[in-house]
Amino acid sequence: MSEFNKIMQSIKRMIILKRMDLMRIRFIRFFLFLCLLTGITYAQNLFGGKSRVEAGLIAEEISVQPGKAFWLAISLQMEEGWHTYWRNPGDSGLETKIQWELPDGFTAGKIQWPAPEIIREEHLVTYGYHGMIYLLVQLTPPAELQTNQPVLVKARVSWLECADICVPGETNVSLSLPVKAETPELHPAYMETFATARTKLPLVSEEWQFQASIENNTIIIYAQPPDWMKSEIEKAVFFPYTTGLIKYAEEQEFSLSGNGYRLVVPLKEKAVTPDTLAGILFSESGWRGPESEKAIEVVIEPKENIVITGSGDALTSIWMAILFSFLGGIILNLMPCVLPVLSIKIMGIINQAHDNSARPWQHGWIFTLGVLVSFWVLAGILLILKAGGAHLGWGFQLQSPVFLILLSVFMFLFALSMFGVFEIGTSLTTVGGRTNGKHGFWGSFISGITATIVATPCTAPFMGSALGFALIQPVWISMIIFTFLGLGMAAPFVLISSIPALLKFIPKPGRWMESLKQFMGFLLAATVVWLLWVLGIQSGATLVTIVLFNLLFTALAAWIYGRWGHLAMPKKNRITAVSLALVILALSNGLTYANIDNFNQAPKDMHPQDDGIQWKTFTQQEVDLLVKDGKPVFIDCTAAWCLSCQVNEEVAFSSSEVQQAFKDLNIHAFKADWTSQDESITKALARFNRNSVPLYVLYKGNPDKEPVILPELITPGIIMDALKSIER
């Protein structure tokens, strides 16, 4: 009766019922019940026609040798439009079963299932087959089997055949084979059949490495291919052997992860995860090309929140990532993109140094909180978008013209406040200056947020590898690494504000502070110029012109507020000034953002400027071909908004020694410009376990050797040392 219930459940769920009225449904249930009771073996009588599946049994060898295993194949030929099911049928269906009737002493192995196809019908997803398939099974005869007499092998094969309706099918097959003492020969009629059938089986390879973690009701599978495999797969899916484990109809998120692949598979609610996760990893394009294997068998033991590493011990790797992120955060304070924010910190420390001795350390930790909250928000957005299938990296927000304009307006207002055009007791001015009372704490918090925002274009030494490691880990590990990055960035400020002895070296407040404050305003204005330069590269000069007019009206609004909106003016004047300033800001910014969609991304220069090195525009296909041919290749992953990248361009690549070395060694140089979002460059970064720029990669001219990854900050000497490894 359990078999009857399974069949009826499949019939209900496979859209069978949409063409049948209630009386016909009752008839089918009654007839199926009679079939199971009376042992009727053929399904063709259910609707008065023949079965849509024809089964057969063939052997790979022409005879049987005592004690020597041999292969049989159950063939299933389906009519066009009809299908049967894999070992895990998916949302509905029944797997094909074989019941053997073997001579004494014979044993049968497990069915070797070819990789299935995904069959989608409305909201259901099933795994099955169309056309002709062969189910291979290995039989082993006893060593004492008598020769010179045939053996008869029988099997009862049952399946569920489906199209618009589903019908249970069943038949008996048999095969007689002679028993001989000599080594059997391959059957000439079936040699090619078995060879072809084996190519459709999942590849079982010890060269592939798999790991998995269970997180947020998903299974995250990490697949590391052999070093020699160069094929780049665009899409793959996981077919589990266990039924009822995953949500078959939901999309599985596939992405590159370092030198391997990452697959996020949604679990069913209340699904019990097996101790051993087994199944196949399937790619329609073939793992080594269209004619290669499409499925690889996966057998792993999933762990809760496992740490995935490229090599070495997992505990060592995570601690190294934490150390690198902390050091990277400290060095981030020295990057040119953070220089304007130093004005915020300096002004705050100066005001606090000769004030209440308990206050500086409080501001230090509140500043740290602002930094941490900002890093958590950025990390959360990045992880959420990546979980949704987006390919993003560190500094991704600067690839958006909207964000660039917002940041430009913010920094411009900040500069105007430094110049004294206006002052707001609880906002911009207090971010770097006043620290009295609760408003000072709020200013320190905003200072931490601002520091983080303008730091995102930079990647400090140690930071790139730490972030690359973070974004392939479970969420809790990623957040720990981002936390230590923020702690590293805030550490110098906390140290200075917390140790009274260090505060003694800071001069007393005086008139010089106003000059320093105004000088810092020029640094902030320079930051605005840089942001507009990046915007021009992304969206063209016309949009930059519109933004300049927006900044002009922003300055007018700030001047009106600063002239008539301060507390010394009558209340009526203040209200009028504030209202007028807000209207001007709203109109000018609203018109600016309304025009963004009218400007497409500025076309990339297909022939990057020749600075003494013949740069080509990066394409992964061309790089792969050159590497395969044994040509030396250098890749410069850069972005206009990455100030570290721009410094490297001027310091390293402008060197005549480096330029001459590129020519002498005939190096093929590629520039991967990530100023605007480019998925191909994001994937290229992911291949090297990175999600940020700069990245410098040197292929030595030998396809069998691993490429060299240079540091984030490079000099002519570093490049020349790397070029020495190129094989001439």
Secondary structure by P-SEA (a helix, b strand, c coil): caaaaaaaaaaaaccccccccaaaaaaaaaaaaaaaaacccccccccccccccccccccccccccccccccccbbbbbcccccccccccccccccbbbbbbcccccccccccccbbbbbbcccbbbbbccccccbbbbbbbcccccccbbbbbbbbbbbbbbccbbbbbbbccbbbbbbbccccccccccaaaaaaaaaacccccccbbbbbbbcccbbbbbbbccccccccccbbbbbbcccccccccbbbbbbbcccbbbbbbbbccccccccbbbbbbcccccccccccccbbbbbbbbccbbbbbccccaaaaaaaaaaaaaaaaaacccccccccaaaaaaaaaaaacccccccaaaaaaaaaaaaaaaaaaaaaaaaaaaaaccccccccccccaaaaaaaaaaaaaaaaaaaccccccccccccccccccaaaaaaaaaaaaaaaaaaccccccaaaaaaaaaaaccaaaaaaaaaaaaaaaaaaaaaaacccccccccccccaaaaaaaaaaaaaaaaaaaaaaaaaaacccaaaaaaaaaaaaaaaaaaaaaaacccccccaaaaaaaaaaaaaaaaaaaaaaaaaccccccccccccccccccccccccaaaaaaaaaabbbbbbbbcccccaaaaaaaacccccaaaaaaaaaaccbbbbbccccccaaaaaaaaaaccccccbbbbccccccbbbbbbcccccaaaaaaaaccccc
